Amino acid sequence: MLKTLIVLGILAGLVWFFFLKKRPNKKVEETMVECNRCGTFVTQEECICSEGKYYCSLECLKRSQQ
């Protein structure tokens, strides 16, 4: 009797894990922006914004300010 309950519990857990568990949505849209200096496209989260312009790195930002 106890073995049957354990097996049913394991089966229920496997069904829940593989079929019923909500998975995170991996389709996240990322806005791409173009570096004002070199033209490389980077995500808006990764870019550096200065004076309303986007840069892919600190190096591009510094070079554009010279």
TORZAKE-456539 format. One line per 8 residues: number of its first residue (from 1); their letters; for each residue y, z, x of N, C-alpha, C. Coordinates in Angstrom, 1 decimal, m for minus. Atoms other than C-alpha are relative to their C-alpha. Example, Ala and Ser with C-alpha at 12.3 -4.5 7.8 and 13.67 -1.06 7.14 Angstrom:
# residues 2
1) AS) m1.2/0.0/0.9/m4.5/7.8/12.3/1.2/0.0/0.9 | m1.1/0.0/m0.9/m1.1/7.1/13.7/1.1/0.8/m0.8 .
END
This chain:
# residues 66
1) MLKTLIVL) m1.2/0.0/0.8/0.0/0.0/0.0/1.3/0.0/0.9 | m1.2/0.0/m0.9/2.5/0.9/2.8/0.1/m1.2/0.8 | m0.1/1.3/m0.8/1.6/m2.2/4.8/0.5/m1.1/m0.9 | m0.5/1.0/0.9/2.3/m4.3/1.7/1.5/0.1/m0.1 | m1.4/m0.2/0.1/5.7/m2.8/1.3/0.8/m0.4/1.2 | m0.6/0.4/m1.3/6.5/m3.3/5.0/0.1/m1.5/0.1 | 0.0/1.4/m0.1/5.5/m6.9/4.9/0.9/m0.6/m1.0 | m1.0/0.5/1.0/7.5/m7.5/1.7/1.4/0.2/0.4 .
9) GILAGLVW) m1.3/m0.2/m0.5/10.5/m5.9/3.2/0.4/m0.9/1.1 | m0.2/0.9/m1.1/10.2/m8.0/6.3/0.3/m1.4/m0.5 | m0.2/1.3/0.6/9.9/m11.2/4.2/1.3/m0.1/m0.7 | m1.3/0.0/0.7/12.9/m10.2/2.1/1.1/m0.1/1.0 | m1.0/0.0/m1.0/14.9/m9.6/5.2/0.1/m1.4/0.6 | m0.1/1.4/m0.5/14.0/m13.0/6.6/0.6/m1.0/m0.9 | m0.5/0.9/1.0/14.8/m14.8/3.4/1.5/0.3/m0.1 | m1.4/m0.3/0.0/18.2/m13.0/3.3/0.7/m0.5/1.3 .
17) FFFLKKRP) m0.6/0.4/m1.3/18.9/m13.7/7.0/0.2/m1.5/0.1 | 0.0/1.4/m0.2/18.1/m17.4/6.9/0.6/m0.8/m1.2 | m0.4/0.8/1.2/19.1/m18.4/3.3/1.2/0.6/m0.7 | m1.1/m0.6/0.9/21.5/m15.9/1.6/1.2/0.5/0.8 | m1.0/m0.6/m0.8/23.6/m14.5/4.5/1.2/m1.1/0.1 | m1.1/0.9/m0.1/27.1/m16.0/4.4/0.3/m0.2/1.5 | m0.3/0.4/m1.3/27.9/m17.8/7.6/1.5/m0.3/0.1 | m1.4/0.3/m0.1/31.4/m18.1/9.0/0.3/m1.5/0.0 .
25) NKKVEETM) m0.4/1.4/0.1/33.2/m21.4/8.4/0.4/m0.4/1.3 | m0.3/0.5/m1.4/33.2/m23.3/11.7/0.9/m1.2/m0.1 | m0.9/1.2/0.1/35.4/m26.1/10.3/1.4/0.5/0.0 | m1.4/m0.4/m0.1/38.7/m24.7/11.5/0.8/m1.1/0.6 | m0.9/1.1/m0.5/41.4/m27.3/11.8/1.0/0.6/1.0 | m1.0/m0.4/m1.0/43.5/m27.0/14.9/1.0/m1.1/0.1 | m1.0/0.9/m0.1/46.8/m28.6/15.1/0.2/m0.3/1.5 | m0.2/0.5/m1.3/47.2/m30.7/18.3/1.4/m0.4/0.2 .
33) VECNRCGT) m1.4/0.3/m0.4/50.6/m31.0/20.0/0.0/m0.7/1.4 | m0.1/0.7/m1.3/51.7/m33.2/22.9/0.9/0.7/0.9 | m0.9/m0.6/m1.0/53.1/m31.8/26.1/1.2/m0.8/0.2 | m1.3/0.8/m0.1/56.8/m32.8/26.4/0.1/m0.6/1.3 | m0.2/0.6/m1.3/56.4/m33.5/30.1/m1.1/m1.0/0.4 | 1.1/0.8/m0.5/52.9/m34.9/30.9/m0.7/m0.8/m1.1 | 0.6/0.8/1.1/51.8/m36.1/27.4/m1.4/0.5/m0.3 | 1.3/m0.6/0.3/48.6/m34.0/27.4/0.0/0.6/m1.4 .
41) FVTQEECI) 0.1/m0.7/1.3/47.4/m32.9/24.0/m0.7/1.3/0.1 | 0.6/m1.3/0.1/46.6/m29.2/23.5/0.2/0.6/m1.4 | m0.1/m0.6/1.3/46.1/m27.0/20.5/1.3/0.8/0.0 | m1.2/m0.8/0.2/49.1/m25.3/19.1/m0.1/1.4/0.4 | 0.2/m1.3/m0.4/47.6/m22.0/19.8/0.0/0.2/1.5 | 0.0/m0.1/m1.4/47.2/m22.8/23.5/1.3/m0.4/0.7 | m1.2/0.5/m0.6/50.5/m24.4/24.1/1.1/1.0/0.3 | m1.1/m0.9/m0.3/53.7/m22.9/25.5/1.2/m0.7/m0.7 .
49) CSEGKYYC) m1.1/0.5/0.8/56.7/m23.4/23.2/1.3/0.5/0.6 | m1.3/m0.4/m0.6/60.2/m23.4/24.8/1.1/m0.9/m0.5 | m1.1/0.8/0.6/63.4/m24.5/23.1/m0.4/m1.1/m1.0 | 0.5/0.9/1.0/61.5/m26.2/20.4/m0.9/m1.1/0.5 | 0.8/1.0/m0.6/59.4/m28.3/22.8/m1.3/0.7/0.5 | 1.3/m0.5/m0.3/55.7/m27.9/23.6/m0.4/m0.4/1.4 | 0.4/0.3/m1.4/54.2/m27.7/27.1/m1.5/0.5/0.1 | 1.4/m0.3/m0.1/50.5/m27.6/28.1/m0.2/1.2/1.0 .
57) SLECLKRS) 0.1/m1.0/m1.0/51.1/m25.2/31.0/1.3/0.5/0.5 | m1.2/m0.5/m0.6/53.6/m23.1/32.8/0.6/m0.9/1.1 | m0.4/1.0/m1.0/53.7/m25.7/35.6/0.8/m1.1/m0.6 | m0.8/1.1/0.6/54.9/m28.4/33.2/1.3/0.6/m0.5 | m1.2/m0.6/0.5/57.4/m26.0/31.7/1.0/0.2/1.2 | m0.9/m0.2/m1.1/58.8/m25.1/35.1/0.6/m1.3/0.6 | m0.4/1.3/m0.6/58.9/m28.8/36.3/1.1/m0.6/m1.0 | m0.9/0.6/0.9/60.8/m29.8/33.1/1.4/0.7/0.1 .
65) QQ) m1.2/m0.8/m0.1/63.4/m27.1/33.7/0.8/m0.3/1.3 | m0.6/0.2/m1.3/64.2/m28.3/37.3/1.0/m1.2/m0.2 .
END
